[in-house]
Amino acid sequence: MSLASHVPLLLLRLAILVVATLLAAAAADTADARQAKDGKGEVRVAGRCGAGATSKLKLKADDGRIEVEFEVEQNRSGRLWRVALVHERRVVWKGRARTTGSSGSFEVRRLVQDLPGVDVVAARAWGPGGLTCRASASLAGP
């Protein structure tokens, strides 16, 4: 058999691999979103980062608002990151943060309005060399 006869099979295998990868990525994003079930109005999730970094997202009910804490740890002090916080598909804060201290981490804290129903908050940070961290969580209203 010639190579030309194997091309359709190779393309089919490649297409299956691409679809499987996209489905796995979508499932992982859904797994990042957690809802508070402890009755305390607080949820904490571990984010997903590229190699060499970790992230955490915490949402806490606070008198009609939600306290959002997003932390990234890279173990390298002095690195500049771009950060975005999204609440219910709207960017509520965009800015920069620099890693500090021996842990080489930064933390962004913001208060957002607690909307009726379940609030979904996502955080994303872009670091040096294209390193990316992200996390999302949901918090049920009172």
C-alpha positions as CSV (number, residue, x, y, z in Angstrom):
1,M,0.0,0.0,0.0
2,S,1.2,3.5,-0.8
3,L,1.4,6.4,1.6
4,A,-1.5,8.1,-0.2
5,S,-3.9,5.3,0.8
6,H,-3.0,5.9,4.5
7,V,-3.7,9.6,4.5
8,P,-7.5,9.4,5.1
9,L,-6.9,7.1,8.1
10,L,-4.2,9.4,9.5
11,L,-6.5,12.4,9.1
12,L,-9.3,10.6,10.9
13,R,-7.0,9.7,13.8
14,L,-5.8,13.3,14.0
15,A,-9.4,14.6,14.0
16,I,-10.4,12.2,16.8
17,L,-7.4,13.3,18.8
18,V,-8.2,17.0,18.4
19,V,-11.9,16.4,19.4
20,A,-10.8,14.3,22.4
21,T,-8.4,17.1,23.5
22,L,-11.1,19.8,23.2
23,L,-13.6,17.7,25.2
24,A,-11.1,17.1,27.9
25,A,-10.3,20.8,28.1
26,A,-14.0,21.7,28.4
27,A,-14.5,19.1,31.1
28,A,-11.5,20.5,33.1
29,D,-12.9,24.0,32.9
30,T,-16.2,22.8,34.2
31,A,-14.5,21.0,37.0
32,D,-12.9,24.2,38.1
33,A,-16.2,25.8,38.9
34,R,-17.3,24.7,42.4
35,Q,-20.3,25.8,44.4
36,A,-20.2,26.5,48.1
37,K,-21.9,23.7,50.0
38,D,-20.6,24.3,53.5
39,G,-23.4,26.7,54.4
40,K,-20.8,29.4,55.4
41,G,-21.0,31.3,52.1
42,E,-17.4,30.6,51.2
43,V,-15.8,28.5,48.5
44,R,-12.1,27.9,47.7
45,V,-10.7,26.3,44.5
46,A,-7.3,25.4,43.2
47,G,-6.7,27.0,39.8
48,R,-4.9,25.6,36.8
49,C,-1.5,27.0,35.7
50,G,1.3,26.3,33.4
51,A,4.4,24.7,34.7
52,G,6.1,26.4,37.5
53,A,3.1,28.2,39.1
54,T,0.0,27.5,41.2
55,S,-3.1,29.5,41.8
56,K,-6.1,29.7,44.2
57,L,-9.4,31.4,44.1
58,K,-11.6,32.2,47.1
59,L,-15.1,33.6,47.1
60,K,-16.7,34.7,50.4
61,A,-20.1,36.2,51.0
62,D,-19.6,39.6,52.8
63,D,-22.8,41.6,53.7
64,G,-24.4,41.8,50.2
65,R,-21.1,41.6,48.4
66,I,-18.6,38.9,47.5
67,E,-15.0,39.1,48.5
68,V,-12.8,37.7,45.7
69,E,-9.3,36.6,46.5
70,F,-7.1,35.4,43.7
71,E,-3.5,34.2,44.5
72,V,-0.8,33.1,42.2
73,E,2.5,31.6,43.3
74,Q,5.4,31.4,40.9
75,N,8.4,31.1,43.4
76,R,10.1,33.9,41.6
77,S,10.0,37.4,43.1
78,G,9.7,40.5,41.0
79,R,7.8,39.1,38.1
80,L,5.0,41.2,36.5
81,W,1.7,39.6,35.7
82,R,-1.5,40.9,34.0
83,V,-4.7,39.9,35.8
84,A,-8.4,40.0,35.0
85,L,-11.4,39.2,37.2
86,V,-14.7,38.4,35.6
87,H,-18.0,38.3,37.4
88,E,-21.0,37.0,35.5
89,R,-19.3,37.4,32.1
90,R,-18.3,41.0,32.8
91,V,-14.8,42.1,33.5
92,V,-14.9,43.7,36.9
93,W,-11.2,44.4,37.3
94,K,-8.1,44.4,35.1
95,G,-4.7,45.3,36.2
96,R,-1.1,44.2,37.0
97,A,0.4,42.5,40.0
98,R,4.0,41.8,40.8
99,T,5.2,38.7,42.7
100,T,6.9,39.5,46.0
101,G,8.5,37.9,48.9
102,S,10.3,34.6,49.2
103,S,7.3,32.7,47.9
104,G,7.2,34.8,44.7
105,S,3.5,35.3,44.9
106,F,0.8,38.0,44.6
107,E,-2.7,38.3,45.7
108,V,-5.6,40.3,44.2
109,R,-8.6,41.2,46.5
110,R,-11.7,42.8,45.2
111,L,-15.3,43.2,46.4
112,V,-18.1,42.5,43.8
113,Q,-21.8,42.9,44.1
114,D,-23.6,39.7,45.2
115,L,-26.3,39.2,42.5
116,P,-29.5,37.2,43.0
117,G,-28.9,33.4,42.5
118,V,-25.6,31.8,41.9
119,D,-22.7,34.1,41.2
120,V,-19.9,32.8,38.9
121,V,-16.4,34.4,39.2
122,A,-13.4,33.7,37.0
123,A,-9.8,34.9,37.4
124,R,-7.0,34.7,34.9
125,A,-3.4,35.8,35.0
126,W,-0.8,36.1,32.3
127,G,2.8,36.0,33.4
128,P,6.3,36.1,32.0
129,G,7.0,33.9,29.0
130,G,3.4,33.2,28.3
131,L,2.7,31.5,31.6
132,T,-1.1,31.5,32.3
133,C,-3.1,30.7,35.4
134,R,-6.9,30.6,35.7
135,A,-9.6,29.5,38.1
136,S,-13.3,29.8,38.4
137,A,-15.9,29.2,41.1
138,S,-19.5,29.8,41.8
139,L,-21.2,31.0,45.0
140,A,-24.8,30.5,45.8
141,G,-26.7,33.5,47.2
142,P,-28.2,33.6,50.7
